[in-house]
């Protein structure tokens, strides 16, 4: 078991929990922890653009009357049978304090005019978490689910700006006497940049628009603002076979460094995006030097991808897709081979200017994340090895257990008969008695050897394939070895490890198949680590042409995790594999491997 000083463990744990509690971007994962607003009965997506605010509104079927002020008269009664009656206030003062509309107000308290551009009945967009209705493994609470009735009224609304663009807007839900009448899940974008993650619009929300750069637009209520606030972040990953230095940087902050010009709301074509990504990969590979154990090192591999910030965190932009310069990021990954876990890694950050004055840092090892920042006054980012004991995972040989016929009781009786026969042979004088004693002694001695289990395997005695349970145990050990092989970061290293458990004739083919079918990668391209192997079963066991070997159709499920750019990715994969295993030089070796299927077990 790997050990770290208890104070270091508690410090890291405290920081990790604090960041999770504050919702920091650095610990986002494949299954994103949510507050339930994305499955609220009503959903409002607001897009601030140069000419006004565009709103996509999903109104829950039972709440349609509560938006009556912005809908055609009689719509709710035409759509909902037996709808809940909304009490009509006869008092004029109360009527003035009531609003049955989603409205947007400028700073001078002048409401923007609402133009309905589309109105149709739909089923709600599915935004539910895969864990909806189940207990959250982090918080222990039940993950919220959407309403059982999926019917919604979809309303596309445009709120045009009047004479000039406003610097402040207030988004107001339907309310009465200051209390919201409905539950609305809201997400706001300013010229493609998410200003919020999904949040509840429970009261008027004041938005301050930063027209020169939408990244800096903010709500007055800090709880509404998105969690990802750093335009540039840098990460260290200390993995079993490599060290990775990764950078996440806004394209608008990187542009001056690579000789690019940017404009607000500029759209990048796929062709220009590809050129910029190549420029960025080459540029970032030569900056922010990395030293391992005091020695300056060069990356063995440097890659970059174009990303955009979405409601699900940072996502790789699909090839051929246009992307807004406002919301474009470059994610760079520099890999450094490291056969053993280093004692110290240092990054010296050298990219500071008017836009980049502070860079958030996160280091990750098997003990957990560690958070910090670099500034011009303190530009070095350190990782120190605090693991007192570390065992490097390696391939282990699987010995062939010789099949033995062992019966201790029979061997004991035969041994006694053999000894008695020897006595008779020595004491008797008659030829017949001597001959009978000799035959008995030989037979009993042979039986003793046979049933004691120490009789060597005879050359002409062809070994049989192992029984089902033995074959399953052998294959389980082989799968564990293969998951260790997938930790290797280069084809040459993987092939060298496989040579211990694979026949020479099949080494090249199996090395290719392991990379193609068994290596699990994160969206950023880094290798994920298998943390658990379960539910291994053999559908059948057949003999091979090589005596004693077996071929099998096997199935198993793994849990794997990996990280890149501060995101932890966790997933399960079920494999279905055709494998051939044979005995060679006293060891079980893989002689054939075909991955038939690799899929999500819940799909």
C-alpha positions as MATLAB code, in Angstrom:
seq = 'XXXXXXXXXXXXXXXXXXXXXXXXXXXXXXXXXXXXXXXXXXXXXXXXXXXXXXXXXXXXXXXXXXXXXXXXXXXXXXXXXXXXXXXXXXXXXXXXXXXXXXXXXXXXXXXXXXXXXXXXXXXXXXXXXXXXXXXXXXXXXXXXXXXXXXXXXXXXXXXXXXXXXXXXXXXXXXXXXXXXXXXXXXXXXXXXXXXXXXXXXXXXXXXXXXXXXXXXXXXXXXXXXXXXXXXXXXXXXXXXXXXXXXXXXXXXXXXXXXXXXXXXXXXXXXXXXXXXXXXXXXXXXXXXXXXXXXXXXXXXXXXXXXXXXXXXXXXXXXXXXXXXXXXXXXXXXXXXXXXXXXXXXXXXXXXXXXXXXXXXXXXXXXXXXXXXXXXXXXXXXXXXXXXXXXXXXXXXXXXXXXXXXXXXXXXXXXXXXXXXXXXXXXXXXXXXXXXXXXXXXXXXXXXXXXXXXXXXXXXXXXXXXXXXXXXXXXXXXXXXXXXXXXXXXXXXXXXXXXXXXXXXXXXXXXXXXXXXXXXXXXXXXXXXXXXXXXXXXXXXXXXXXXXXXXXXXXXXXXXXXXXXXXXXXXXXXXXXXXXXXXXXXXXXXXXXXXXXXXXXXXX';
ca = [
       0.000    0.000    0.000;
       1.279    3.472   -0.900;
       1.699    5.735    2.119;
       2.032    9.504    2.503;
       2.499   11.548    5.681;
      -0.832   11.961    7.438;
      -0.537   15.756    7.527;
      -0.014   15.837    3.762;
      -3.001   13.562    3.182;
      -5.288   15.642    5.401;
      -4.117   18.874    3.790;
      -4.836   17.579    0.294;
      -8.161   16.102    1.373;
      -9.202   19.401    2.940;
      -8.306   21.317   -0.217;
     -10.083   18.831   -2.456;
     -13.277   18.909   -0.384;
     -13.151   22.688   -0.185;
     -12.887   22.961   -3.946;
     -15.711   20.474   -4.435;
     -17.872   22.405   -2.002;
     -17.204   25.649   -3.871;
     -17.836   23.939   -7.181;
     -14.386   24.598   -8.621;
     -13.869   23.628  -12.231;
     -10.813   21.559  -11.458;
     -12.680   18.555  -10.131;
     -15.361   18.286  -12.782;
     -15.869   14.796  -14.159;
     -17.755   12.770  -16.755;
     -20.798   12.706  -14.487;
     -21.096   16.362  -13.509;
     -22.381   17.121  -10.021;
     -25.474   19.343  -10.367;
     -27.860   21.302   -8.177;
     -30.952   20.017  -10.000;
     -31.659   23.232  -11.922;
     -31.053   21.497  -15.265;
     -34.141   19.326  -14.614;
     -36.317   22.093  -13.139;
     -39.926   22.092  -14.397;
     -39.215   25.211  -16.482;
     -36.000   25.882  -18.398;
     -34.755   29.219  -19.764;
     -31.659   29.518  -21.973;
     -30.720   33.161  -22.556;
     -28.266   34.317  -25.253;
     -27.044   37.907  -25.125;
     -26.062   39.175  -28.583;
     -25.260   42.569  -30.111;
     -28.896   43.317  -31.008;
     -30.731   41.889  -28.018;
     -31.412   38.859  -25.835;
     -32.650   35.603  -27.375;
     -34.485   33.232  -25.032;
     -35.397   29.567  -25.495;
     -38.071   28.865  -22.908;
     -39.489   25.451  -22.006;
     -42.661   25.952  -19.947;
     -43.858   22.949  -17.964;
     -47.403   21.964  -18.983;
     -48.872   22.646  -15.528;
     -47.160   26.053  -15.276;
     -48.396   27.520  -18.579;
     -51.026   29.747  -16.852;
     -48.271   31.326  -14.769;
     -46.658   32.706  -17.961;
     -49.986   33.985  -19.318;
     -48.840   37.632  -19.677;
     -46.383   36.710  -22.429;
     -48.557   34.133  -24.245;
     -51.530   34.416  -26.654;
     -54.854   34.646  -24.822;
     -56.536   31.294  -24.202;
     -53.477   29.199  -25.066;
     -53.341   27.421  -21.721;
     -57.027   26.495  -21.737;
     -56.687   25.075  -25.256;
     -53.735   22.896  -24.239;
     -54.333   21.793  -20.675;
     -57.514   20.052  -19.652;
     -58.422   20.513  -16.008;
     -55.533   22.933  -15.514;
     -55.039   24.398  -12.028;
     -56.933   27.648  -11.710;
     -54.846   30.696  -11.000;
     -56.457   33.009   -8.502;
     -57.318   36.432   -9.917;
     -56.457   39.306   -7.633;
     -59.188   41.903   -7.370;
     -57.038   44.309   -5.387;
     -55.264   46.732   -7.756;
     -52.181   46.992   -5.561;
     -51.688   43.245   -5.572;
     -52.192   43.125   -9.334;
     -49.385   45.606   -9.823;
     -47.067   43.425   -7.739;
     -47.803   40.370   -9.871;
     -46.104   39.354  -13.113;
     -46.910   36.261  -15.158;
     -44.037   36.541  -17.576;
     -40.313   36.087  -17.877;
     -39.156   39.666  -18.378;
     -35.883   41.517  -18.914;
     -35.416   45.043  -17.552;
     -32.739   47.613  -18.377;
     -30.914   49.634  -15.750;
     -33.477   52.499  -15.985;
     -36.195   49.947  -15.104;
     -37.531   49.990  -18.634;
     -38.691   46.540  -19.712;
     -37.487   45.208  -23.027;
     -40.283   44.384  -25.450;
     -40.817   40.636  -25.952;
     -41.265   39.332  -29.491;
     -42.470   35.719  -29.694;
     -40.864   34.093  -32.735;
     -41.856   30.483  -32.244;
     -44.515   28.759  -30.178;
     -45.039   25.000  -30.220;
     -45.768   22.035  -28.003;
     -42.874   19.641  -27.443;
     -41.413   17.127  -25.044;
     -38.651   18.538  -22.846;
     -34.992   18.199  -23.804;
     -33.418   15.421  -21.749;
     -30.772   17.032  -19.526;
     -31.027   14.529  -16.673;
     -27.890   13.095  -15.092;
     -27.211    9.373  -15.680;
     -27.591    9.087  -11.886;
     -31.037   10.750  -11.804;
     -33.177    9.149   -9.114;
     -30.156    7.426   -7.559;
     -28.073    8.331   -4.546;
     -25.148   10.599   -5.328;
     -21.903    8.807   -4.275;
     -20.309   12.139   -3.228;
     -23.091   13.927   -1.333;
     -25.229   10.912   -0.429;
     -28.335   12.783   -1.650;
     -30.787   11.602   -4.285;
     -29.902   13.089   -7.701;
     -32.893   15.154   -8.936;
     -35.057   13.884  -11.785;
     -37.190   15.874  -14.256;
     -41.006   15.954  -13.924;
     -42.709   12.716  -14.923;
     -44.858   14.573  -17.464;
     -42.446   15.486  -20.307;
     -44.822   17.915  -22.058;
     -43.677   21.513  -22.387;
     -44.644   24.600  -24.339;
     -41.560   25.776  -26.221;
     -41.382   29.533  -26.666;
     -38.654   31.302  -28.638;
     -38.579   34.932  -27.524;
     -36.488   37.885  -28.714;
     -35.935   40.929  -26.498;
     -34.424   43.597  -28.821;
     -32.307   46.444  -27.457;
     -33.904   49.812  -28.113;
     -31.698   52.849  -28.749;
     -28.342   51.623  -27.395;
     -26.794   48.509  -25.924;
     -27.252   48.372  -22.123;
     -24.437   47.697  -19.665;
     -26.797   46.085  -17.137;
     -29.856   43.887  -17.437;
     -32.132   42.343  -14.827;
     -33.757   38.981  -15.568;
     -37.054   38.593  -13.709;
     -39.101   35.382  -13.220;
     -42.901   35.333  -12.898;
     -43.578   36.523   -9.342;
     -46.149   37.807   -6.904;
     -45.224   40.201   -4.101;
     -41.545   39.429   -4.721;
     -41.989   35.645   -4.487;
     -41.408   33.463   -7.576;
     -44.489   31.716   -8.931;
     -42.572   28.980  -10.758;
     -39.303   27.080  -10.561;
     -36.982   27.972  -13.441;
     -33.594   26.459  -14.298;
     -31.542   29.076  -16.120;
     -28.349   29.271  -18.149;
     -27.078   32.549  -19.610;
     -24.611   33.003  -22.497;
     -23.019   36.296  -23.502;
     -21.965   36.074  -27.165;
     -21.438   32.284  -26.849;
     -19.557   32.453  -23.519;
     -21.399   30.765  -20.601;
     -21.874   33.387  -17.873;
     -23.559   30.819  -15.638;
     -23.654   27.108  -15.188;
     -27.207   25.838  -14.793;
     -28.704   27.773  -11.858;
     -32.110   28.502  -10.374;
     -33.731   31.831  -11.282;
     -35.397   32.327   -7.908;
     -35.366   36.149   -7.828;
     -34.408   39.063  -10.095;
     -30.855   38.498  -11.361;
     -28.684   41.510  -12.277;
     -26.257   40.927  -15.160;
     -23.386   43.336  -15.844;
     -22.364   43.029  -19.492;
     -18.717   43.584  -20.445;
     -18.959   44.474  -24.124;
     -15.188   44.447  -24.918;
     -14.879   40.812  -23.762;
     -17.878   38.627  -22.766;
     -15.597   36.426  -20.636;
     -15.734   39.215  -18.030;
     -19.544   39.576  -17.924;
     -20.814   38.802  -14.424;
     -23.952   38.557  -12.306;
     -24.112   40.651   -9.140;
     -25.015   37.471   -7.239;
     -21.734   35.545   -7.198;
     -23.562   32.230   -6.788;
     -24.948   32.572  -10.320;
     -21.595   32.991  -12.037;
     -19.928   30.035  -13.748;
     -17.354   28.050  -11.794;
     -14.614   28.233  -14.463;
     -13.196   31.741  -14.048;
      -9.511   31.317  -14.965;
      -8.667   32.100  -18.566;
      -5.349   30.244  -18.226;
      -4.626   27.201  -16.068;
      -1.743   24.734  -15.961;
      -1.607   21.162  -14.663;
       0.916   18.494  -13.720;
      -0.005   14.807  -13.909;
       2.395   12.346  -12.303;
       1.453    8.984  -13.816;
       3.016    5.509  -13.355;
       4.914    5.761  -16.682;
       4.998    9.452  -17.553;
       4.851   13.050  -16.394;
       2.447   15.343  -18.266;
       2.404   19.122  -18.271;
      -0.934   20.350  -19.568;
      -2.158   23.866  -20.286;
      -5.672   25.221  -20.765;
      -5.637   28.746  -22.219;
      -8.192   31.039  -23.838;
      -7.390   31.629  -27.474;
      -7.823   35.390  -26.925;
      -5.085   35.232  -24.253;
      -2.794   33.039  -26.372;
      -3.274   34.970  -29.635;
      -0.659   37.743  -29.022;
       1.973   35.095  -28.223;
       1.527   33.291  -31.551;
       1.053   36.382  -33.724;
      -2.717   36.058  -34.130;
      -5.257   38.886  -33.995;
      -8.717   38.488  -32.476;
     -11.979   40.390  -32.572;
     -15.047   40.167  -30.354;
     -17.585   37.659  -31.708;
     -15.226   36.562  -34.468;
     -15.986   33.079  -35.807;
     -13.174   30.654  -36.555;
     -13.483   28.467  -39.633;
     -12.375   24.823  -39.348;
      -9.382   25.546  -41.603;
      -8.131   28.469  -39.518;
      -8.785   26.553  -36.298;
      -6.542   23.721  -37.523;
      -3.711   26.153  -38.338;
      -3.988   27.846  -34.937;
      -3.993   24.492  -33.103;
      -0.787   23.454  -34.892;
       0.820   26.821  -34.085;
      -0.213   26.519  -30.441;
       1.145   22.961  -30.067;
       4.532   23.977  -31.462;
       4.687   27.201  -29.447;
       3.646   25.753  -26.076;
       6.093   22.842  -26.486;
       8.937   25.384  -26.332;
       7.671   27.485  -23.410;
       7.312   27.042  -19.639;
      10.324   24.712  -19.150;
       9.902   21.498  -17.133;
      12.605   19.910  -14.988;
      12.423   16.408  -13.482;
      14.692   15.706  -10.505;
      16.623   18.892  -11.283;
      17.244   18.054  -14.937;
      15.665   20.118  -17.724;
      13.708   17.775  -20.022;
      12.156   17.999  -23.472;
       8.697   16.569  -24.224;
       8.565   13.206  -25.985;
       5.169   14.167  -27.405;
       3.309   17.482  -27.771;
      -0.339   17.748  -28.818;
      -3.032   20.412  -28.721;
      -6.783   20.471  -29.237;
      -9.386   23.175  -29.740;
     -11.927   23.278  -26.904;
     -15.011   25.268  -25.987;
     -16.670   25.816  -22.616;
     -20.161   24.298  -22.439;
     -22.732   23.471  -19.776;
     -20.944   20.100  -19.428;
     -17.515   21.679  -18.939;
     -14.737   21.916  -21.528;
     -15.442   19.858  -24.632;
     -13.214   19.086  -27.620;
     -14.525   20.859  -30.731;
     -15.580   18.360  -33.376;
     -13.622   18.502  -36.670;
     -15.306   20.691  -39.275;
     -17.232   22.783  -36.727;
     -17.021   26.569  -36.549;
     -16.378   28.042  -33.109;
     -16.648   31.516  -31.571;
     -13.313   33.184  -30.756;
     -14.960   34.422  -27.513;
     -15.339   30.877  -26.237;
     -12.388   29.092  -27.857;
      -9.670   27.468  -25.740;
      -6.481   25.630  -26.564;
      -5.757   22.510  -24.524;
      -2.094   21.486  -24.835;
      -0.552   18.259  -23.513;
       3.219   17.759  -23.207;
       4.319   14.229  -22.284;
       7.618   13.289  -20.641;
       8.602    9.618  -20.307;
       9.495    8.552  -16.774;
      10.308    4.926  -16.012;
      10.089    5.503  -12.247;
       8.163    7.938  -10.113;
      10.320   11.095   -9.872;
      11.213   12.816   -6.609;
      10.491   16.332   -7.839;
       8.989   18.071  -10.863;
       9.127   21.823  -11.474;
       7.432   23.964  -14.117;
       8.741   27.514  -14.581;
       5.891   29.529  -16.083;
       7.215   32.241  -18.404;
       4.053   33.518  -20.138;
       2.908   36.668  -18.330;
       1.500   39.861  -19.847;
      -1.367   42.324  -19.293;
      -3.957   39.578  -19.826;
      -2.130   36.777  -17.971;
      -1.073   37.985  -14.539;
      -2.021   34.885  -12.540;
      -2.201   31.238  -13.633;
      -4.050   28.621  -11.578;
      -2.082   25.402  -11.010;
      -3.106   21.867  -10.076;
      -0.817   18.881   -9.558;
      -2.225   15.357   -9.570;
      -0.678   12.120   -8.344;
      -2.050    8.895   -6.874;
      -2.559   10.659   -3.528;
      -4.858   13.321   -4.985;
      -4.877   16.886   -6.375;
      -2.921   19.830   -4.974;
      -3.925   23.417   -5.850;
      -1.994   26.653   -6.201;
      -1.088   29.486   -8.568;
       1.916   31.109  -10.212;
       2.516   34.868  -10.612;
       5.337   36.978  -12.054;
       6.739   37.265   -8.523;
       6.588   33.472   -7.976;
       6.604   31.749  -11.391;
       7.638   28.215  -10.348;
       5.137   25.416   -9.940;
       6.478   22.462   -7.880;
       5.443   18.874   -7.267;
       7.204   16.934   -4.514;
       7.005   13.165   -4.092;
       5.612   12.462   -0.604;
       4.914    8.772   -1.245;
       6.957    6.779    1.268;
       6.318    3.456   -0.449;
       5.545    3.065   -4.130;
       5.391   -0.208   -6.020;
       5.632    0.038   -9.779;
       3.051   -2.229  -11.400;
       4.691   -4.843  -13.614;
       3.795   -7.935  -15.604;
       3.951  -11.203  -13.640;
       4.555  -14.659  -15.136;
       1.786  -17.255  -14.857;
       3.317  -20.715  -14.135;
       1.772  -23.876  -15.558;
       0.700  -26.115  -12.694;
       1.335  -29.754  -13.613;
      -1.757  -31.928  -13.371;
      -1.133  -34.563  -10.684;
      -3.113  -37.588   -9.569;
      -2.697  -37.325   -5.814;
      -4.391  -39.491   -3.190;
      -2.526  -39.488    0.096;
      -4.465  -42.353    1.702;
      -3.952  -44.730   -1.251;
      -0.272  -43.720   -1.477;
       0.162  -44.513    2.248;
      -1.484  -47.948    1.960;
       0.535  -48.765   -1.168;
       3.719  -47.730    0.637;
       2.944  -50.057    3.545;
       2.211  -52.953    1.133;
       5.479  -52.214   -0.672;
       7.429  -52.334    2.610;
       5.741  -55.572    3.713;
       6.432  -57.129    0.284;
      10.084  -56.173    0.610;
      10.212  -57.917    3.974;
       8.638  -61.084    2.560;
      11.086  -60.955   -0.338;
      14.055  -60.835    2.033;
      12.785  -63.465    4.492;
      11.078  -66.075    2.324;
      13.061  -68.843    0.661;
      10.547  -70.289   -1.799;
      10.859  -69.188   -5.457;
       7.136  -68.727   -5.913;
       6.858  -66.697   -2.718;
       9.848  -64.558   -3.715;
       8.393  -63.995   -7.182;
       4.989  -63.044   -5.777;
       6.597  -60.721   -3.213;
       8.695  -59.055   -5.943;
       5.700  -58.461   -8.215;
       3.651  -57.113   -5.312;
       6.456  -54.813   -4.197;
       6.918  -53.359   -7.708;
       3.184  -52.778   -8.160;
       2.812  -51.207   -4.693;
       5.895  -48.991   -5.198;
       4.537  -47.774   -8.553;
       1.154  -47.034   -6.968;
       2.913  -45.121   -4.203;
       4.620  -42.849   -6.749;
       1.493  -42.424   -8.859;
      -0.856  -41.495   -6.021;
       1.705  -39.370   -4.183;
       1.619  -36.915   -7.127;
       5.379  -36.931   -7.702;
       5.448  -39.074  -10.818;
       6.950  -36.925  -13.616;
       4.853  -36.172  -16.734;
       5.671  -38.753  -19.400;
       6.614  -37.460  -22.882;
       3.941  -39.472  -24.657;
       1.224  -38.387  -22.212;
      -0.386  -35.331  -23.900;
      -1.667  -32.740  -21.380;
      -5.346  -31.916  -21.352;
      -6.794  -28.358  -21.390;
      -7.465  -26.980  -17.904;
     -10.898  -27.241  -16.354;
     -13.315  -24.282  -16.561;
     -12.446  -22.776  -13.159;
      -8.683  -23.184  -13.691;
      -8.960  -21.607  -17.160;
     -10.902  -18.693  -15.648;
      -8.179  -18.134  -13.025;
      -5.481  -18.220  -15.714;
      -7.342  -15.729  -17.884;
      -7.990  -13.419  -14.945;
      -4.247  -13.259  -14.295;
      -3.683  -12.645  -18.000;
      -6.221   -9.761  -18.035;
      -4.526   -8.193  -15.005;
      -1.237   -8.354  -16.885;
      -2.794   -6.790  -19.981;
      -4.152   -3.841  -17.966;
      -0.612   -3.289  -16.667;
       0.698   -3.327  -20.228;
      -1.782   -0.598  -21.229;
      -0.066    1.752  -18.756;
       2.956    1.895  -21.065;
       2.996    5.065  -23.143;
       5.012    3.894  -26.165;
       4.536    0.952  -28.580;
       8.086   -0.243  -27.899;
       7.545   -0.329  -24.130;
       4.217   -2.138  -24.497;
       5.810   -4.730  -26.767;
       8.678   -5.295  -24.325;
       6.245   -5.946  -21.463;
       4.045   -8.202  -23.579;
       7.050  -10.379  -24.489;
       6.898  -11.894  -20.986;
       3.347  -13.228  -21.442;
       2.931  -13.580  -25.225;
       4.427  -16.117  -27.632;
       7.101  -14.740  -29.946;
       5.107  -15.683  -33.051;
       2.075  -13.632  -31.974;
       3.820  -10.686  -30.258;
       3.394   -8.138  -33.066;
      -0.285   -8.902  -33.707;
      -1.231   -8.931  -30.029;
       0.638   -5.665  -29.327;
      -1.397   -3.994  -32.096;
      -4.643   -5.466  -30.770;
      -3.960   -4.323  -27.193;
      -3.457   -0.744  -28.416;
      -6.507   -0.888  -30.673;
      -8.984   -2.645  -28.446;
      -7.928   -2.594  -24.780;
      -6.229    0.775  -24.193;
      -8.765    3.252  -22.774;
      -8.122    6.929  -23.476;
      -9.659   10.132  -22.139;
     -11.109   12.752  -24.538;
      -7.796   14.601  -24.206;
      -5.870   11.573  -25.462;
      -4.160   10.485  -22.219;
      -4.302    6.850  -21.086;
      -6.831    5.939  -18.415;
      -5.851    3.579  -15.587;
      -7.945    0.490  -14.854;
      -8.877    0.486  -11.165;
     -11.106   -2.594  -11.014;
     -11.768   -5.791  -13.001;
     -15.031   -7.572  -12.317;
     -17.608  -10.026  -13.701;
     -15.059  -12.047  -15.675;
     -16.672  -15.105  -17.234;
     -15.810  -17.629  -19.940;
     -18.599  -18.434  -22.368;
     -16.775  -21.569  -23.521;
     -13.385  -23.331  -23.229;
     -12.060  -25.264  -26.238;
      -8.773  -27.167  -26.720;
      -6.110  -25.719  -29.011;
      -3.850  -27.470  -31.535;
      -1.037  -27.014  -29.022;
      -1.571  -29.722  -26.346;
      -2.692  -28.347  -22.973;
      -3.760  -24.967  -24.329;
      -7.265  -23.520  -24.518;
      -9.174  -20.956  -26.539;
     -12.067  -19.091  -24.974;
     -14.681  -16.441  -25.569;
     -14.396  -14.263  -22.461;
     -16.231  -11.252  -21.095;
     -15.285   -8.829  -18.316;
     -15.950   -5.271  -17.142;
     -13.385   -2.730  -15.985;
     -13.614    0.565  -14.176;
     -11.108    3.108  -15.480;
     -10.187    6.642  -14.578;
      -7.946    9.257  -16.095;
      -7.497   12.981  -16.116;
      -6.616   15.879  -18.375;
      -6.839   19.667  -18.077;
      -8.059   19.342  -14.499;
     -10.984   17.057  -15.311;
     -11.350   13.588  -13.795;
     -12.953   11.096  -16.177;
     -14.409    7.874  -14.789;
     -16.078    5.220  -16.862;
     -16.857    1.520  -17.118;
     -16.134   -0.598  -20.199;
     -17.289   -4.151  -20.901;
     -14.995   -6.188  -23.147;
     -15.856   -9.322  -25.115;
     -12.668  -11.027  -26.294;
     -11.579  -14.178  -28.118;
      -8.318  -15.368  -26.523;
      -5.996  -18.330  -27.040;
      -3.666  -19.371  -24.212;
      -1.032  -22.109  -24.419;
       1.672  -23.569  -22.129;
       5.225  -22.704  -23.167;
       8.430  -23.324  -21.186;
       6.453  -23.861  -17.994;
       4.472  -20.604  -18.349;
       1.023  -19.759  -19.697;
       1.339  -17.453  -22.696;
      -1.125  -15.628  -24.893;
      -1.032  -16.932  -28.467;
      -4.029  -15.083  -29.897;
      -6.201  -12.073  -28.992;
      -9.172  -10.474  -30.765;
     -11.282   -7.793  -29.085;
     -14.776   -8.380  -30.445;
     -16.561   -5.671  -28.482;
     -15.818   -2.795  -26.088;
     -18.901   -0.923  -24.877;
     -20.532    0.921  -22.017;
     -22.171   -1.752  -19.823;
     -25.174    0.537  -19.261;
     -25.746    1.242  -22.956;
];
